[in-house]
C-alpha cells in the first residue's frame, strides 16, 4: 500500500513472535529487497520492537 502511494517510503516489514537469528539480522542490515529496505520486528512483551533495518548506504 505504501509503495503505491509513496514509493520512496516503501519498505518490507517482517514480524516474529519468536525472534530472528543473527544471520537474518545481518542480512537485513546489508541488503534490501528490490531496492526497498527491510525492517524486522520482534515481539517483546505485548508489543513489537524494531530490531534491525536495512542500512540506507546499501540501497
mmCIF file of the N, C-alpha and C atoms, coordinates in Angstrom:
data_MODEL
# 
_entry.id   MODEL 
# 
loop_
_atom_site.group_PDB 
_atom_site.id 
_atom_site.type_symbol 
_atom_site.label_atom_id 
_atom_site.label_alt_id 
_atom_site.label_comp_id 
_atom_site.label_asym_id 
_atom_site.label_entity_id 
_atom_site.label_seq_id 
_atom_site.pdbx_PDB_ins_code 
_atom_site.Cartn_x 
_atom_site.Cartn_y 
_atom_site.Cartn_z 
_atom_site.occupancy 
_atom_site.B_iso_or_equiv 
_atom_site.pdbx_formal_charge 
_atom_site.auth_seq_id 
_atom_site.auth_comp_id 
_atom_site.auth_asym_id 
_atom_site.auth_atom_id 
_atom_site.pdbx_PDB_model_num 
ATOM 1   N N  . UNK A 1 1  ? 0.809  -1.191  0.000  1.00 0.00 ? 1  UNK A N  1 
ATOM 2   C CA . UNK A 1 1  ? 0.000  0.000   0.000  1.00 0.00 ? 1  UNK A CA 1 
ATOM 3   C C  . UNK A 1 1  ? 0.860  1.267   0.000  1.00 0.00 ? 1  UNK A C  1 
ATOM 4   N N  . UNK A 1 2  ? 1.878  1.286   0.849  1.00 0.00 ? 2  UNK A N  1 
ATOM 5   C CA . UNK A 1 2  ? 2.749  2.464   0.901  1.00 0.00 ? 2  UNK A CA 1 
ATOM 6   C C  . UNK A 1 2  ? 3.456  2.663   -0.430 1.00 0.00 ? 2  UNK A C  1 
ATOM 7   N N  . UNK A 1 3  ? 3.914  1.562   -1.040 1.00 0.00 ? 3  UNK A N  1 
ATOM 8   C CA . UNK A 1 3  ? 4.633  1.662   -2.310 1.00 0.00 ? 3  UNK A CA 1 
ATOM 9   C C  . UNK A 1 3  ? 3.748  2.292   -3.385 1.00 0.00 ? 3  UNK A C  1 
ATOM 10  N N  . UNK A 1 4  ? 2.475  1.984   -3.366 1.00 0.00 ? 4  UNK A N  1 
ATOM 11  C CA . UNK A 1 4  ? 1.567  2.501   -4.377 1.00 0.00 ? 4  UNK A CA 1 
ATOM 12  C C  . UNK A 1 4  ? 1.435  4.023   -4.297 1.00 0.00 ? 4  UNK A C  1 
ATOM 13  N N  . UNK A 1 5  ? 1.413  4.561   -3.096 1.00 0.00 ? 5  UNK A N  1 
ATOM 14  C CA . UNK A 1 5  ? 1.192  5.988   -2.932 1.00 0.00 ? 5  UNK A CA 1 
ATOM 15  C C  . UNK A 1 5  ? 2.463  6.789   -2.706 1.00 0.00 ? 5  UNK A C  1 
ATOM 16  N N  . UNK A 1 6  ? 3.464  6.198   -2.064 1.00 0.00 ? 6  UNK A N  1 
ATOM 17  C CA . UNK A 1 6  ? 4.730  6.889   -1.779 1.00 0.00 ? 6  UNK A CA 1 
ATOM 18  C C  . UNK A 1 6  ? 5.885  5.911   -1.988 1.00 0.00 ? 6  UNK A C  1 
ATOM 19  N N  . UNK A 1 7  ? 6.295  5.658   -3.217 1.00 0.00 ? 7  UNK A N  1 
ATOM 20  C CA . UNK A 1 7  ? 7.345  4.658   -3.484 1.00 0.00 ? 7  UNK A CA 1 
ATOM 21  C C  . UNK A 1 7  ? 8.644  4.902   -2.736 1.00 0.00 ? 7  UNK A C  1 
ATOM 22  N N  . UNK A 1 8  ? 9.004  6.137   -2.481 1.00 0.00 ? 8  UNK A N  1 
ATOM 23  C CA . UNK A 1 8  ? 10.275 6.411   -1.806 1.00 0.00 ? 8  UNK A CA 1 
ATOM 24  C C  . UNK A 1 8  ? 10.237 6.020   -0.330 1.00 0.00 ? 8  UNK A C  1 
ATOM 25  N N  . UNK A 1 9  ? 9.055  5.813   0.241  1.00 0.00 ? 9  UNK A N  1 
ATOM 26  C CA . UNK A 1 9  ? 8.931  5.460   1.645  1.00 0.00 ? 9  UNK A CA 1 
ATOM 27  C C  . UNK A 1 9  ? 8.571  3.991   1.867  1.00 0.00 ? 9  UNK A C  1 
ATOM 28  N N  . UNK A 1 10 ? 8.482  3.215   0.810  1.00 0.00 ? 10 UNK A N  1 
ATOM 29  C CA . UNK A 1 10 ? 8.069  1.815   0.923  1.00 0.00 ? 10 UNK A CA 1 
ATOM 30  C C  . UNK A 1 10 ? 9.149  0.966   1.580  1.00 0.00 ? 10 UNK A C  1 
ATOM 31  N N  . UNK A 1 11 ? 8.721  -0.007  2.381  1.00 0.00 ? 11 UNK A N  1 
ATOM 32  C CA . UNK A 1 11 ? 9.637  -0.972  2.979  1.00 0.00 ? 11 UNK A CA 1 
ATOM 33  C C  . UNK A 1 11 ? 8.891  -2.264  3.251  1.00 0.00 ? 11 UNK A C  1 
ATOM 34  N N  . UNK A 1 12 ? 9.638  -3.331  3.437  1.00 0.00 ? 12 UNK A N  1 
ATOM 35  C CA . UNK A 1 12 ? 9.081  -4.634  3.762  1.00 0.00 ? 12 UNK A CA 1 
ATOM 36  C C  . UNK A 1 12 ? 9.225  -4.837  5.259  1.00 0.00 ? 12 UNK A C  1 
ATOM 37  N N  . UNK A 1 13 ? 8.122  -5.068  5.963  1.00 0.00 ? 13 UNK A N  1 
ATOM 38  C CA . UNK A 1 13 ? 8.150  -5.314  7.403  1.00 0.00 ? 13 UNK A CA 1 
ATOM 39  C C  . UNK A 1 13 ? 7.917  -6.801  7.655  1.00 0.00 ? 13 UNK A C  1 
ATOM 40  N N  . UNK A 1 14 ? 8.770  -7.394  8.485  1.00 0.00 ? 14 UNK A N  1 
ATOM 41  C CA . UNK A 1 14 ? 8.646  -8.808  8.854  1.00 0.00 ? 14 UNK A CA 1 
ATOM 42  C C  . UNK A 1 14 ? 8.521  -8.881  10.370 1.00 0.00 ? 14 UNK A C  1 
ATOM 43  N N  . UNK A 1 15 ? 7.487  -9.567  10.836 1.00 0.00 ? 15 UNK A N  1 
ATOM 44  C CA . UNK A 1 15 ? 7.212  -9.665  12.271 1.00 0.00 ? 15 UNK A CA 1 
ATOM 45  C C  . UNK A 1 15 ? 7.444  -11.093 12.749 1.00 0.00 ? 15 UNK A C  1 
ATOM 46  N N  . UNK A 1 16 ? 7.965  -11.238 13.972 1.00 0.00 ? 16 UNK A N  1 
ATOM 47  C CA . UNK A 1 16 ? 8.231  -12.557 14.535 1.00 0.00 ? 16 UNK A CA 1 
ATOM 48  C C  . UNK A 1 16 ? 7.859  -12.587 16.011 1.00 0.00 ? 16 UNK A C  1 
ATOM 49  N N  . UNK A 1 17 ? 7.171  -13.655 16.418 1.00 0.00 ? 17 UNK A N  1 
ATOM 50  C CA . UNK A 1 17 ? 6.868  -13.863 17.831 1.00 0.00 ? 17 UNK A CA 1 
ATOM 51  C C  . UNK A 1 17 ? 8.043  -14.497 18.563 1.00 0.00 ? 17 UNK A C  1 
ATOM 52  N N  . UNK A 1 18 ? 8.918  -15.181 17.811 1.00 0.00 ? 18 UNK A N  1 
ATOM 53  C CA . UNK A 1 18 ? 9.993  -15.945 18.444 1.00 0.00 ? 18 UNK A CA 1 
ATOM 54  C C  . UNK A 1 18 ? 11.396 -15.393 18.189 1.00 0.00 ? 18 UNK A C  1 
ATOM 55  N N  . UNK A 1 19 ? 11.517 -14.265 17.508 1.00 0.00 ? 19 UNK A N  1 
ATOM 56  C CA . UNK A 1 19 ? 12.825 -13.652 17.272 1.00 0.00 ? 19 UNK A CA 1 
ATOM 57  C C  . UNK A 1 19 ? 13.444 -14.050 15.947 1.00 0.00 ? 19 UNK A C  1 
ATOM 58  N N  . UNK A 1 20 ? 14.618 -13.486 15.674 1.00 0.00 ? 20 UNK A N  1 
ATOM 59  C CA . UNK A 1 20 ? 15.352 -13.723 14.435 1.00 0.00 ? 20 UNK A CA 1 
ATOM 60  C C  . UNK A 1 20 ? 16.761 -14.202 14.760 1.00 0.00 ? 20 UNK A C  1 
ATOM 61  N N  . UNK A 1 21 ? 17.362 -14.960 13.852 1.00 0.00 ? 21 UNK A N  1 
ATOM 62  C CA . UNK A 1 21 ? 18.746 -15.398 14.039 1.00 0.00 ? 21 UNK A CA 1 
ATOM 63  C C  . UNK A 1 21 ? 19.683 -14.228 13.755 1.00 0.00 ? 21 UNK A C  1 
ATOM 64  N N  . UNK A 1 22 ? 20.897 -14.312 14.263 1.00 0.00 ? 22 UNK A N  1 
ATOM 65  C CA . UNK A 1 22 ? 21.903 -13.281 13.982 1.00 0.00 ? 22 UNK A CA 1 
ATOM 66  C C  . UNK A 1 22 ? 22.150 -13.180 12.483 1.00 0.00 ? 22 UNK A C  1 
ATOM 67  N N  . UNK A 1 23 ? 22.135 -14.299 11.803 1.00 0.00 ? 23 UNK A N  1 
ATOM 68  C CA . UNK A 1 23 ? 22.365 -14.310 10.359 1.00 0.00 ? 23 UNK A CA 1 
ATOM 69  C C  . UNK A 1 23 ? 21.274 -13.514 9.629  1.00 0.00 ? 23 UNK A C  1 
ATOM 70  N N  . UNK A 1 24 ? 20.027 -13.680 10.033 1.00 0.00 ? 24 UNK A N  1 
ATOM 71  C CA . UNK A 1 24 ? 18.923 -12.944 9.414  1.00 0.00 ? 24 UNK A CA 1 
ATOM 72  C C  . UNK A 1 24 ? 19.074 -11.448 9.656  1.00 0.00 ? 24 UNK A C  1 
ATOM 73  N N  . UNK A 1 25 ? 19.443 -11.069 10.860 1.00 0.00 ? 25 UNK A N  1 
ATOM 74  C CA . UNK A 1 25 ? 19.611 -9.656  11.197 1.00 0.00 ? 25 UNK A CA 1 
ATOM 75  C C  . UNK A 1 25 ? 20.754 -9.043  10.393 1.00 0.00 ? 25 UNK A C  1 
ATOM 76  N N  . UNK A 1 26 ? 21.870 -9.748  10.271 1.00 0.00 ? 26 UNK A N  1 
ATOM 77  C CA . UNK A 1 26 ? 22.998 -9.251  9.475  1.00 0.00 ? 26 UNK A CA 1 
ATOM 78  C C  . UNK A 1 26 ? 22.612 -9.096  8.011  1.00 0.00 ? 26 UNK A C  1 
ATOM 79  N N  . UNK A 1 27 ? 21.860 -10.057 7.472  1.00 0.00 ? 27 UNK A N  1 
ATOM 80  C CA . UNK A 1 27 ? 21.425 -9.992  6.077  1.00 0.00 ? 27 UNK A CA 1 
ATOM 81  C C  . UNK A 1 27 ? 20.556 -8.763  5.839  1.00 0.00 ? 27 UNK A C  1 
ATOM 82  N N  . UNK A 1 28 ? 19.601 -8.542  6.719  1.00 0.00 ? 28 UNK A N  1 
ATOM 83  C CA . UNK A 1 28 ? 18.680 -7.418  6.567  1.00 0.00 ? 28 UNK A CA 1 
ATOM 84  C C  . UNK A 1 28 ? 19.413 -6.090  6.621  1.00 0.00 ? 28 UNK A C  1 
ATOM 85  N N  . UNK A 1 29 ? 20.376 -5.973  7.513  1.00 0.00 ? 29 UNK A N  1 
ATOM 86  C CA . UNK A 1 29 ? 21.125 -4.715  7.620  1.00 0.00 ? 29 UNK A CA 1 
ATOM 87  C C  . UNK A 1 29 ? 21.921 -4.419  6.357  1.00 0.00 ? 29 UNK A C  1 
ATOM 88  N N  . UNK A 1 30 ? 22.297 -5.467  5.639  1.00 0.00 ? 30 UNK A N  1 
ATOM 89  C CA . UNK A 1 30 ? 23.159 -5.298  4.466  1.00 0.00 ? 30 UNK A CA 1 
ATOM 90  C C  . UNK A 1 30 ? 22.382 -5.162  3.154  1.00 0.00 ? 30 UNK A C  1 
ATOM 91  N N  . UNK A 1 31 ? 21.260 -5.857  3.015  1.00 0.00 ? 31 UNK A N  1 
ATOM 92  C CA . UNK A 1 31 ? 20.568 -5.916  1.725  1.00 0.00 ? 31 UNK A CA 1 
ATOM 93  C C  . UNK A 1 31 ? 19.098 -5.553  1.865  1.00 0.00 ? 31 UNK A C  1 
ATOM 94  N N  . UNK A 1 32 ? 18.550 -4.904  0.842  1.00 0.00 ? 32 UNK A N  1 
ATOM 95  C CA . UNK A 1 32 ? 17.112 -4.652  0.773  1.00 0.00 ? 32 UNK A CA 1 
ATOM 96  C C  . UNK A 1 32 ? 16.493 -5.644  -0.198 1.00 0.00 ? 32 UNK A C  1 
ATOM 97  N N  . UNK A 1 33 ? 15.248 -5.451  -0.515 1.00 0.00 ? 33 UNK A N  1 
ATOM 98  C CA . UNK A 1 33 ? 14.552 -6.301  -1.477 1.00 0.00 ? 33 UNK A CA 1 
ATOM 99  C C  . UNK A 1 33 ? 14.024 -5.409  -2.588 1.00 0.00 ? 33 UNK A C  1 
ATOM 100 N N  . UNK A 1 34 ? 14.486 -5.627  -3.799 1.00 0.00 ? 34 UNK A N  1 
ATOM 101 C CA . UNK A 1 34 ? 14.055 -4.826  -4.944 1.00 0.00 ? 34 UNK A CA 1 
ATOM 102 C C  . UNK A 1 34 ? 14.153 -3.328  -4.650 1.00 0.00 ? 34 UNK A C  1 
ATOM 103 N N  . UNK A 1 35 ? 15.278 -2.921  -4.096 1.00 0.00 ? 35 UNK A N  1 
ATOM 104 C CA . UNK A 1 35 ? 15.590 -1.529  -3.798 1.00 0.00 ? 35 UNK A CA 1 
ATOM 105 C C  . UNK A 1 35 ? 14.737 -0.932  -2.682 1.00 0.00 ? 35 UNK A C  1 
ATOM 106 N N  . UNK A 1 36 ? 14.097 -1.776  -1.893 1.00 0.00 ? 36 UNK A N  1 
ATOM 107 C CA . UNK A 1 36 ? 13.331 -1.301  -0.741 1.00 0.00 ? 36 UNK A CA 1 
ATOM 108 C C  . UNK A 1 36 ? 13.956 -1.872  0.525  1.00 0.00 ? 36 UNK A C  1 
ATOM 109 N N  . UNK A 1 37 ? 14.011 -1.087  1.591  1.00 0.00 ? 37 UNK A N  1 
ATOM 110 C CA . UNK A 1 37 ? 14.571 -1.588  2.837  1.00 0.00 ? 37 UNK A CA 1 
ATOM 111 C C  . UNK A 1 37 ? 13.663 -2.622  3.500  1.00 0.00 ? 37 UNK A C  1 
ATOM 112 N N  . UNK A 1 38 ? 14.254 -3.386  4.384  1.00 0.00 ? 38 UNK A N  1 
ATOM 113 C CA . UNK A 1 38 ? 13.527 -4.375  5.182  1.00 0.00 ? 38 UNK A CA 1 
ATOM 114 C C  . UNK A 1 38 ? 13.620 -3.939  6.642  1.00 0.00 ? 38 UNK A C  1 
ATOM 115 N N  . UNK A 1 39 ? 12.552 -4.130  7.388  1.00 0.00 ? 39 UNK A N  1 
ATOM 116 C CA . UNK A 1 39 ? 12.551 -3.852  8.824  1.00 0.00 ? 39 UNK A CA 1 
ATOM 117 C C  . UNK A 1 39 ? 12.064 -5.100  9.542  1.00 0.00 ? 39 UNK A C  1 
ATOM 118 N N  . UNK A 1 40 ? 12.833 -5.537  10.540 1.00 0.00 ? 40 UNK A N  1 
ATOM 119 C CA . UNK A 1 40 ? 12.467 -6.713  11.336 1.00 0.00 ? 40 UNK A CA 1 
ATOM 120 C C  . UNK A 1 40 ? 11.924 -6.263  12.689 1.00 0.00 ? 40 UNK A C  1 
ATOM 121 N N  . UNK A 1 41 ? 10.784 -6.820  13.051 1.00 0.00 ? 41 UNK A N  1 
ATOM 122 C CA . UNK A 1 41 ? 10.154 -6.507  14.333 1.00 0.00 ? 41 UNK A CA 1 
ATOM 123 C C  . UNK A 1 41 ? 9.987  -7.792  15.131 1.00 0.00 ? 41 UNK A C  1 
ATOM 124 N N  . UNK A 1 42 ? 10.426 -7.783  16.397 1.00 0.00 ? 42 UNK A N  1 
ATOM 125 C CA . UNK A 1 42 ? 10.269 -8.924  17.302 1.00 0.00 ? 42 UNK A CA 1 
ATOM 126 C C  . UNK A 1 42 ? 9.256  -8.574  18.373 1.00 0.00 ? 42 UNK A C  1 
ATOM 127 N N  . UNK A 1 43 ? 8.501  -9.578  18.783 1.00 0.00 ? 43 UNK A N  1 
ATOM 128 C CA . UNK A 1 43 ? 7.541  -9.372  19.857 1.00 0.00 ? 43 UNK A CA 1 
ATOM 129 C C  . UNK A 1 43 ? 8.277  -9.413  21.189 1.00 0.00 ? 43 UNK A C  1 
ATOM 130 N N  . UNK A 1 44 ? 8.105  -8.368  21.965 1.00 0.00 ? 44 UNK A N  1 
ATOM 131 C CA . UNK A 1 44 ? 8.702  -8.281  23.300 1.00 0.00 ? 44 UNK A CA 1 
ATOM 132 C C  . UNK A 1 44 ? 7.592  -7.844  24.246 1.00 0.00 ? 44 UNK A C  1 
ATOM 133 N N  . UNK A 1 45 ? 7.203  -8.766  25.081 1.00 0.00 ? 45 UNK A N  1 
ATOM 134 C CA . UNK A 1 45 ? 6.068  -8.483  25.944 1.00 0.00 ? 45 UNK A CA 1 
ATOM 135 C C  . UNK A 1 45 ? 4.802  -8.453  25.119 1.00 0.00 ? 45 UNK A C  1 
ATOM 136 N N  . UNK A 1 46 ? 4.098  -7.339  25.178 1.00 0.00 ? 46 UNK A N  1 
ATOM 137 C CA . UNK A 1 46 ? 2.837  -7.221  24.454 1.00 0.00 ? 46 UNK A CA 1 
ATOM 138 C C  . UNK A 1 46 ? 2.943  -6.418  23.166 1.00 0.00 ? 46 UNK A C  1 
ATOM 139 N N  . UNK A 1 47 ? 4.144  -5.939  22.817 1.00 0.00 ? 47 UNK A N  1 
ATOM 140 C CA . UNK A 1 47 ? 4.274  -5.144  21.596 1.00 0.00 ? 47 UNK A CA 1 
ATOM 141 C C  . UNK A 1 47 ? 5.466  -5.594  20.763 1.00 0.00 ? 47 UNK A C  1 
ATOM 142 N N  . UNK A 1 48 ? 5.501  -5.133  19.524 1.00 0.00 ? 48 UNK A N  1 
ATOM 143 C CA . UNK A 1 48 ? 6.600  -5.441  18.615 1.00 0.00 ? 48 UNK A CA 1 
ATOM 144 C C  . UNK A 1 48 ? 7.604  -4.301  18.623 1.00 0.00 ? 48 UNK A C  1 
ATOM 145 N N  . UNK A 1 49 ? 8.901  -4.669  18.599 1.00 0.00 ? 49 UNK A N  1 
ATOM 146 C CA . UNK A 1 49 ? 10.002 -3.705  18.661 1.00 0.00 ? 49 UNK A CA 1 
ATOM 147 C C  . UNK A 1 49 ? 10.882 -3.885  17.426 1.00 0.00 ? 49 UNK A C  1 
ATOM 148 N N  . UNK A 1 50 ? 11.287 -2.785  16.811 1.00 0.00 ? 50 UNK A N  1 
ATOM 149 C CA . UNK A 1 50 ? 12.197 -2.830  15.665 1.00 0.00 ? 50 UNK A CA 1 
ATOM 150 C C  . UNK A 1 50 ? 13.566 -3.304  16.140 1.00 0.00 ? 50 UNK A C  1 
ATOM 151 N N  . UNK A 1 51 ? 14.076 -4.401  15.535 1.00 0.00 ? 51 UNK A N  1 
ATOM 152 C CA . UNK A 1 51 ? 15.377 -4.939  15.954 1.00 0.00 ? 51 UNK A CA 1 
ATOM 153 C C  . UNK A 1 51 ? 16.445 -4.782  14.877 1.00 0.00 ? 51 UNK A C  1 
ATOM 154 N N  . UNK A 1 52 ? 16.039 -4.600  13.625 1.00 0.00 ? 52 UNK A N  1 
ATOM 155 C CA . UNK A 1 52 ? 17.017 -4.421  12.546 1.00 0.00 ? 52 UNK A CA 1 
ATOM 156 C C  . UNK A 1 52 ? 16.327 -3.800  11.343 1.00 0.00 ? 52 UNK A C  1 
ATOM 157 N N  . UNK A 1 53 ? 17.098 -3.038  10.581 1.00 0.00 ? 53 UNK A N  1 
ATOM 158 C CA . UNK A 1 53 ? 16.598 -2.498  9.324  1.00 0.00 ? 53 UNK A CA 1 
ATOM 159 C C  . UNK A 1 53 ? 17.755 -2.332  8.359  1.00 0.00 ? 53 UNK A C  1 
ATOM 160 N N  . UNK A 1 54 ? 17.442 -2.292  7.076  1.00 0.00 ? 54 UNK A N  1 
ATOM 161 C CA . UNK A 1 54 ? 18.457 -2.173  6.040  1.00 0.00 ? 54 UNK A CA 1 
ATOM 162 C C  . UNK A 1 54 ? 19.146 -0.820  6.145  1.00 0.00 ? 54 UNK A C  1 
ATOM 163 N N  . UNK A 1 55 ? 20.463 -0.845  6.086  1.00 0.00 ? 55 UNK A N  1 
ATOM 164 C CA . UNK A 1 55 ? 21.256 0.382   6.125  1.00 0.00 ? 55 UNK A CA 1 
ATOM 165 C C  . UNK A 1 55 ? 21.073 1.123   4.800  1.00 0.00 ? 55 UNK A C  1 
ATOM 166 N N  . UNK A 1 56 ? 20.770 2.385   4.867  1.00 0.00 ? 56 UNK A N  1 
ATOM 167 C CA . UNK A 1 56 ? 20.494 3.193   3.667  1.00 0.00 ? 56 UNK A CA 1 
ATOM 168 C C  . UNK A 1 56 ? 21.635 3.207   2.659  1.00 0.00 ? 56 UNK A C  1 
ATOM 169 N N  . UNK A 1 57 ? 22.884 3.073   3.114  1.00 0.00 ? 57 UNK A N  1 
ATOM 170 C CA . UNK A 1 57 ? 24.008 3.153   2.167  1.00 0.00 ? 57 UNK A CA 1 
ATOM 171 C C  . UNK A 1 57 ? 24.057 1.967   1.206  1.00 0.00 ? 57 UNK A C  1 
ATOM 172 N N  . UNK A 1 58 ? 23.359 0.872   1.511  1.00 0.00 ? 58 UNK A N  1 
ATOM 173 C CA . UNK A 1 58 ? 23.379 -0.303  0.638  1.00 0.00 ? 58 UNK A CA 1 
ATOM 174 C C  . UNK A 1 58 ? 22.246 -0.306  -0.371 1.00 0.00 ? 58 UNK A C  1 
ATOM 175 N N  . UNK A 1 59 ? 21.313 0.619   -0.270 1.00 0.00 ? 59 UNK A N  1 
ATOM 176 C CA . UNK A 1 59 ? 20.181 0.622   -1.199 1.00 0.00 ? 59 UNK A CA 1 
ATOM 177 C C  . UNK A 1 59 ? 20.508 1.347   -2.469 1.00 0.00 ? 59 UNK A C  1 
# 
